Amino acid sequence: MMQQLTIIKVGGKVVEEAESLNELLNDFVQLPGLKLLVHGGGRSATKISERLGIETTMVKGRRVTDAETLKVVTMVYAGLVNKTIVASLQARGCNAVGLTGADMDLIRSKKRVGGEVDYGFVGDVVAVQTQQIAQLIADGVIPVVAPITHDGNGQLLNTNADTMASALATALAAVFEVSLVYCFEKPGVMMDQNDELSVIPMLDKNAFQKLTADGVIVEGMIPKLDNGFAAIDAGVRKVVITNIEGMKGGHLGGTALI
């Protein structure tokens, strides 16, 4: 029987404000079985870019990453945010290790080319090295993965954290019984963005497409759901979209993809 592995992807203010991060990690360590955490950190990167006089350009919620911006996101994601989380997990008695896609050749990507927008040093995942990270997890180590990858030729690339979480979940589903959780500010996918009681408890792909066409599901939720359904199609046992409250008590509330 496969061991259970829960992969939590956390982003937004949840991971960048001390109070909410502490609350998240308190709940995270209570989850049963083996665990892996993928994080973002875009707001911190934007703030530090402003202090350094580096302009931030976003297109459809995606960061355009020129050479200077790549330096900032690497420092913030792989440094400040990643090591803050690792240190906080160590304080809770959890043996954690901070990783990027470059470490252990964990995630290779290729620079995005073509399309309407030149996103610069942005990478699309092409391969996940499963064996070594699976062994770390099986040994009880919690990997904390920052959204920086590499192309195999020495070039670091900024990579969407939702996509990285989905790619890791898909790869590790061959070894573990994987649940993938996207944790952010909202309690799940909502019919009314202003009503937190309007969470859709279960969502299939047909309903997702219809709600997107009707303008109910918009913006940043769309790539989350695209990645979530891709993971389900690839053998991930469970995908849930929720907030910190939805992780309380070691069970998962929010919106389950089916």
Residue pairs with C-beta under 8 A, 6 or more apart in sequence:
2 175
2 176
2 177
3 33
3 34
3 138
3 176
3 177
4 32
4 33
4 34
4 176
4 177
4 179
5 33
5 34
5 35
5 36
5 137
5 172
5 175
5 176
5 177
5 178
5 179
6 31
6 32
6 33
6 34
6 35
6 36
6 178
6 179
6 181
7 35
7 36
7 37
7 38
7 165
7 168
7 169
7 172
7 178
7 179
7 180
7 181
8 28
8 31
8 35
8 36
8 37
8 38
8 181
8 183
8 247
9 37
9 38
9 39
9 40
9 161
9 162
9 164
9 165
9 180
9 181
9 182
9 183
10 24
10 37
10 38
10 39
10 40
10 183
10 184
11 39
11 40
11 41
11 42
11 161
11 162
11 184
12 40
12 43
12 184
12 185
13 20
13 43
13 185
14 20
14 21
14 24
14 183
14 184
14 185
14 243
14 244
15 21
15 24
15 39
15 40
15 41
15 81
15 85
16 41
16 43
16 44
16 81
20 244
21 84
21 85
21 88
22 88
23 244
24 183
24 244
24 247
25 85
25 88
25 89
25 92
26 92
27 244
27 247
27 248
28 35
28 37
28 89
28 247
29 35
29 89
29 92
29 93
29 94
30 249
30 250
31 247
31 250
32 250
34 137
34 138
34 140
34 176
35 137
35 142
36 133
36 137
36 142
36 143
36 144
36 145
36 168
36 172
37 85
37 96
37 142
37 143
37 144
37 145
38 145
38 147
38 161
38 164
38 165
38 168
39 77
39 81
39 82
39 85
39 144
39 145
39 146
39 147
39 161
40 77
40 81
40 147
40 161
41 73
41 76
41 77
41 80
41 81
41 146
41 147
42 63
44 76
44 80
44 81
45 56
45 63
45 69
45 72
45 73
45 76
45 77
46 56
48 72
48 75
48 76
49 55
49 56
49 69
49 72
50 56
52 68
52 72
54 68
54 69
54 72
56 63
56 69
57 63
57 64
58 64
59 117
59 119
60 219
61 219
61 220
61 223
62 119
62 122
62 160
63 69
63 73
63 119
63 122
63 158
64 117
64 118
64 119
64 120
64 122
65 73
65 119
65 120
65 121
65 122
65 157
65 158
66 120
66 121
67 120
67 121
69 120
69 121
69 158
70 120
70 121
70 156
70 157
70 158
73 148
73 158
74 148
74 156
74 158
77 100
77 146
77 147
77 148
78 98
78 100
78 146
78 148
81 146
82 98
82 100
82 144
82 146
83 98
85 96
85 98
85 144
86 96
86 97
86 98
86 144
89 96
89 142
89 144
90 96
94 142
95 140
95 141
95 142
96 141
96 142
96 143
96 144
97 136
97 141
97 142
97 143
97 144
98 144
98 146
99 106
99 133
99 143
99 144
99 145
99 146
100 106
100 145
100 146
100 148
100 149
100 150
100 156
101 107
101 108
101 109
101 123
101 145
101 148
101 149
101 150
101 157
101 159
101 164
102 148
102 149
102 150
102 156
104 129
104 132
104 133
105 129
105 150
105 152
106 128
106 129
106 132
106 133
106 145
107 125
107 127
107 128
107 129
107 149
107 150
107 159
107 164
107 167
107 168
108 125
108 126
108 127
108 129
108 149
108 150
108 151
108 152
109 123
109 124
109 125
109 126
109 149
109 150
109 151
109 157
109 159
110 123
110 124
110 126
110 151
111 121
111 122
111 123
111 151
111 155
111 157
112 119
112 122
112 123
112 124
121 155
121 156
121 157
121 158
122 157
122 158
122 159
123 149
123 150
123 151
123 157
123 158
123 159
124 159
124 163
125 149
125 159
125 163
125 164
125 167
128 167
128 168
128 170
128 171
130 171
130 172
130 174
130 175
133 143
133 168
133 172
134 172
134 175
134 176
136 143
137 143
137 172
137 176
145 164
145 168
147 158
147 159
147 160
147 161
147 164
148 156
148 157
148 158
148 159
149 156
149 157
149 159
149 164
150 156
150 157
151 157
160 223
162 182
162 223
162 224
162 227
163 223
163 227
165 180
165 182
165 227
166 180
166 227
166 228
166 230
166 231
169 178
169 180
169 231
169 236
169 239
170 230
170 231
170 234
170 235
170 236
172 178
173 231
173 234
173 235
173 236
173 237
174 235
177 237
178 236
178 237
178 238
179 236
179 237
179 238
179 239
179 240
179 252
180 228
180 231
180 236
180 238
180 239
180 240
181 239
181 240
181 241
181 242
181 247
181 252
182 224
182 228
182 239
182 240
182 241
182 242
183 242
183 243
183 244
183 246
183 247
184 241
184 243
185 243
186 196
186 243
187 196
187 199
187 242
187 243
187 245
187 246
187 253
187 254
188 199
188 200
188 201
188 241
188 242
188 243
188 246
188 253
188 254
188 255
189 199
189 200
189 203
189 211
189 217
189 221
189 225
189 241
189 255
190 196
190 198
190 199
190 200
191 198
191 200
191 216
192 198
199 254
199 255
200 207
200 255
201 255
201 256
202 255
202 256
202 257
202 258
203 225
203 255
203 256
203 257
203 258
204 257
204 258
205 229
208 217
208 225
208 229
211 217
212 218
212 222
217 225
221 241
224 241
225 241
225 257
228 239
228 241
228 257
229 239
229 257
231 239
232 239
232 257
232 258
238 252
238 256
239 256
239 257
240 246
240 252
240 253
240 254
240 255
240 256
240 257
241 254
241 255
241 257
242 252
242 253
242 254
242 255
243 254
245 253
246 252
246 253
246 254
247 253
